[in-house]
């Protein structure tokens, strides 16, 4: 971990993961018949929050980027 990297805070990471659960629950409910198109929005939000939790766990700063491909590509390998 670089010297200026943020120290992983388990409470913050846990809060992001709780939010992921909430987003997935919303997406699941909205995807039931008849499906509502906003389910996709909640899936995207869940993915962003999961990536932010991983970044924090790895000692990386969160980012304001919303492009999932860019966010995943910026993660260190492994």
Order of alpha helices (4+ residues) and beta strands (2+ residues): alpha-alpha-alpha
